[in-house]
Amino acid sequence: MKETLIDVKDLCIQFQTPGGTVKAVDNVSFDIKKGEVFALVGESGCGKSTTAMGIMQLIKEPGRIAGGSINFEGKDLLQLTRDEMTQVRGKEIGIIFQNPLDSLNPVYTIGYQMTEGLLVDKMDKKEAYKLAADMLRDVKISDVEERMKTFPHEISGGMRQRVMIGMMLCRNPKLLIADEPTTALDVTIQAGIIELMNELRKKYDSSILIITHDFGIVADIADRVGVMYAGNLIEVGEVFDIFDNPRHPYTRLLMKALPTITKEEGRLETIRGSVPNLAEERPGCGFADRCPYARDFCHHQKPELKQISEGHMCACHFAEGGLKDEQ
Amino acid sequence: MSSKEREVLVQIDHLKKFFPLRKGGKNAAVRAVDDVSINIYKGETLGLVGESGSGKTTLAKMILGLLPPTESTVMIDGKDIWNKKEQKELRKQIGAVFQDPASSLNPRATIYRSLERPLEVHGYSKEEAKKLIYETADRINLGHELLDRFPHELSGGQQQRVSIARAIMLQPQLLVLDEPTSALDVSVQAQTLNELLKLQETYGMTYLFITHNLSVVRYMSDRICVMYGGQVMEIGNTAEIYADFKHPYTFGLITSAPPIHPSFRNRKKNLLDGEMPSLVGDGKGCAFASRCKYCQEICRTQRPEMKQVGEEHFAACHFAGEIEF
């Protein structure tokens, strides 16, 4: 059994809006082991990115972390002071976002931005430059000396994302959060980035939390998967369990909605209705209104995330029974 | 069905679109679409795939009559889309749906108004328009209560359904779908794709389906056309393109797509190095030569011809059929 690196418990993140309190992340608990790739997957608005921002404590007004704990290497991140958290960000937990151009400063060179964090760590300038250059080689960027002098707009999108990954890994964080890292890229470039992340995790033994809506990415890189829906974590399991034996009706339907067939072979499954309004109080299961298996009490009683087999957890009243007969 | 029995709806013959550059000499231009010849048959779905910058959207715009070609033209049902006299009538035969539904709807107009406008242009009276709008809304399960709303009051999936409604209202023969589901969630995407298949079955429309999503295009298309650097690399039946591709670029593209199951993690891949090259140049040689690991001297100097490699399956590679992938 691998050691746990980060343990998120009962995390609640809420946003105060004119329409009421939106529970964007509602009692979410999961852990990530050392050296593991954990994927949080779900559709837009399910709270996966908000969870990542919560870990980094980058939630902005009108949002706030309403409860829970985030245990990282023996300390609760939510109890840290601002200054202490600043020490954690970037140094112990790195994060990359969907659009690297938003994360890179357009008026500074790649070299300057690569070494900036290292200089904060009081590293010698020359040493920092050398480390940054080596890191760029590690993320497969050619003509490194040249690249260090260029500005973000002079390089391509795929290269920018490589620079971001390199920049994050420079300070050797224990956890790397990647929020939709390849969504803005072409598939050919995406494949290269995924391959790179797979190589680097072996080399640096970092844990990775990858946030994505794409089950293909999950299949390609994740060890374990958490599926989110309407602010809740509804299923967690090993990647093979999730693909071969999904237990939650939402996960099952979503898998069948993926276009993995041709039109001659059949039609894709659709999910009726739409995502509930998160500002409304929902006593029952968040998916009940759209669930083909839902019974009366699903609307009134919220299912807990409970273990159904070794390492596989599911938040559905019927998770243990056979769902097929229930329809 | 072999190509001989089918009727051609869209005929494109050596179509070119160059965007001239101010810098770099007299004839410097971005060769966005460079000598493309394809036919689209009545009732089929032709999938058009390729990376960004491969010329997919430029080609679509020329078919829609929104961008004048540099050379050659687009024939739709035997008529020239760039013939001024026929253009307005022909445009009725073509509908278009774009990627971002929010930006193709006027934010200050109600959905009803957005649907009414094209009918006005084509000379429908208020009453006729009203009847048609309600009929179309019923056809694609768009609730009548949504018609009085504004675009921002609709979800992304609903907005896209409005775009589709507007595109099919005049019962066009051809629907150009440019990344119609790229901005949508998986479950909404499935709904939209199924809806499109149903409409096609009912009305026998022809689709040009443009996307970079390789599993979506596999689900939707009868034939697939792979573009790169403004040129067609390979075209053929969907099944053949996926199982028996002959072009090194198709190999790279298809194996780059993420797997559908974790057990395919260690599949054989052909990861493409580098980036798509600049499209400014003399157009000599194969567009893919700079990234192709099978590249030979001839590839840099001579543009490969379209070679027939199967029934209805063509590849533009000097070594098509000779390379073992």
Interface residues (C-beta under 8 A of the other chain):
Chain A: E43 S44 S156 G158 M159 D186 V187 T188 I189 Q190 A191 G192 I194 E195 H213 D214 F215 G216 I217 V218 A219 D220 A222 V239 F240 F243 L253 L254 A257 L258 P259 T260 I261 T262 K263 R267 L268 E269 T270 I271 S274
Chain B: E51 S52 S155 G157 D185 V186 S187 Q189 A190 Q191 L193 N194 L197 H212 N213 L214 S215 V216 R218 Y219 M220 T238 A239 G252 L253 T255 S256 A257 P258 P259 I260 H261 P262 S263 F264 R265 K269 L271 L272 E275
